[in-house]
Amino acid sequence: MVWTMATFIGFTILVAVISYVKTKGDDQSTADGYFLAGRGLPGFVIAGSLLLTNLSAEQLVGTNGQTWSVGMSPMAFEIVAAPCCIVLALFAAPRYLKSGITTIPELIGLRYDRSTKLWFSIAYILLYIVVQIPVILYSGSLVFENIFNVSGILGVTKFQAVIILCIIISVIGSIYAIFGGLKAVAVSDTVNGIGLLIGGFMIPFFALSVLGKTAGGDGLSVIDGMRFLIENHSDMLNSIAPADSLPPAVPWPTVFTGLFFLGLQSWCTHQSFIQRVLAAKNLKEAQKGALYCAFLKIIGFMYLALPGVIAYALFELQGDQVSMMDEAYPQLVSQVVPAPLMGFFAAVMLGAILSSFNSVLNSVDTMFTMDIYKEFIDKDASEDKLVKVGKNVGIIFAVLTTIVGPLIYFFPAGLKTFLDSLVMLIALPVLTAVFGGFFFKHLPKYSAKVILALHVVCYGSFLLFLNSKFHYLYAVFVLLPVELLIMFIFNQRNKTKHPEAWVQKDIGAVDLTPWKYRWVATALILICVAAVYLAFSPLGIGTWSYTQPF
């Protein structure tokens, strides 16, 4: 227990100290300095912050729980992120940096009009405050409670432990997001990212070692464990799921269609993701960051997917019972991680939770301040006033979401899943509005609003009536092309009335010279994606047999 607390406190303090040292003396009196880290982030910091913004403790538990249930097909969420990062680096980043934007709604306002900007800003902020941040708080707290038994240590109920953890996460995360600005968030994400890679890779290593010893191996236990896994559970190592699969499996036709579209909205238009790219010191560093992150996402399956399959094999060998998917990873961690290292692993998990929370909170502050307050409330606000407003509204948002977060405890598990899926009500129309705006140069001003309203009706109807019959990725696969087709029709009809094409202006915010090795990195990334899928397929170590969800 002493070692656990010592390593936990030690690593947590290390992150705080490094973040303080790296941001001490930075000018945060301007909007760019506070919201965009002075447009000075280097590539490796962008990569680390992108990785940690995307990754949460819920993913570690949830995705490994999914692979425990259905095999390796859910690893697609990690692998397909890599080509999405390529699109971010080669297509989206140059255009974002050219306009010198601070937020995605700001870009939508430049392409369409002020009222469209307001529509998307309000929709995004409400969704983040009511759904995304509370879910991050609750799920992160629950994961921490399940793995480390906080309620037992403190002698309180599970709900009380969730409340305590929500408050702790909110307070610590707010210190970074509100008082440190984007630079503090990005630096802490990078340090936590290093810890996560170390801590995350510990789990499959230790788990394979325990599996090898349990299976009676007589050589190197890690190799024995992998050999036992391949020889006895090759069906679970197959990432190719049937076309009619339902969640949590990922049907093979959706991997590079619906899932790819889903990835594009996350990696190319999600404010909390792309804000790191917008803060790059130049296009070269932005492209480096996105492409470095792509490599990190490819290897992510080793700690986000493989441990679930190892847990399946180990628990079956031991005769242990696991009744729910979300119990598999916590039970595996408690069995295989040596006691002296549990504190470090706890700190890594806390860092993953904090990163998701403070990244989204920082993005909400930015959108409210720059897209609503500056645009519609006080156009003449000084730089200092904008920073002050951002900090004050950040405190209000943090308090509100901390109140809502623990209440999810009383919701049915299915409702939480439904709340998570609500993000797509806004996210996909944003992708359509942004990419359609770049593709089609003669769009009428109202087109993005029409797409938003149409999508909410269509996707909302799918969630209500068809979600239990068809995988939601099929809905994404159908809706994005349909919405882009509608935009194409709007574009062609408006072209005759307004023949003058929209031209994006370069405001000279940063140097737009691209990274000279971007195409080499892109080729290597795509080769790695193909190699991983080939390895975890019937042509590699998997078989065609498919395990239905428990």
C-alpha angles and dihedrals in degrees: 000000000000092000091047093053093042095053092042095052092039097056093041091053091045090057091049094048094048091047091051094048093047094049100036110120095013115142107247097161092098130066092242091048094050103034100031103028089247089297089279109116116135123222099259092052090049090051094050093046092047090051095049094042088057097041123072135171087252089062092053090053099033101046093043088049089053093051089047086057105040109009130249102328093100088064084083089084088065100038097046090052087072097067088042089057088052090056089049092052100042104031114017104035097056090052096045093049091046091061092042092224127173097200140020092241087056089058090048088052091052092050099042121007145293095269091053089051090053092049094053094040094054093044092050095046094048091048092050095047099041100035120008105043095041090049090050090050095046098042092045091050092047092049091050090048093049095050101038102027095229091173091058093047093049096036095236136121121274092252091051089050090052090052092050092048093046090054093047093049092045094049096046093041091048091054089060098038101040106030100027100041125209094315092061091046092050095046093048089047091054094051091044088048091059089049091048093053090051095043095040094052090048091070101060090040094053092037093054089047092054091044091051093050093045091050090055098251117176100200136047101341096219091055090043089053093051091046091052090048094052095043097046107025107030089133089065090051092062113104095190108096124187119268093247095053119132127212134322086037118072112227111229096237090059098051097090096020119042094013091047090052089049089051092050092057090049100044100031107033108018105112097218090053103043094042087079090055091046087056094056117126089231142344092270092060092043091055092045091052095049094046094044087052090052090060090048091052092052092058091042092090088072092070101020100047114010096061089061092059091045088052090053092053095042096048092047090051091048095043091238120156124226114183100184134038093234091058095061100076097042090049091049092049093050090052103044109030113090113240096244090057097047091087092055090047090049090052091050091051091049089050091053091050093046092049094056092045100046094041094056092040090052090050093050090051090050095049094047094046100042102030103036111016098040095038103040109014110036114006092174096052113141123238090253091051092052092053090048092050090048092054095045095047089046090059091050093049091047092053093047094049092045089057093048097043101072091045089071085073088078095050122095113259090245091058092054089054088049091051090052090052091053089077088077090063088076105017098065096048088051090055090049093047094049101041093036088052090056095043099046117050100188103052118146116241094249097055098093091050091052091050092049093051093043093049094049090054096045099041092040090054090050092053092049101043113015107028093099093052104042133036110256090232088070088058090052090046091055101037101052096055090043092051092047089049090054089051090050090054091049089049095051094046093048093045094077093049095044109025093172108101124225111255122200113229124224107221093185096241094149140356108282098201105133126231108268094218095051094108093047090051090047092053092048091049093052091047090052092049091052092045094052093048091046091051094051096048136080086272088061129026098322132086132214094250110112129207115218118224116272 
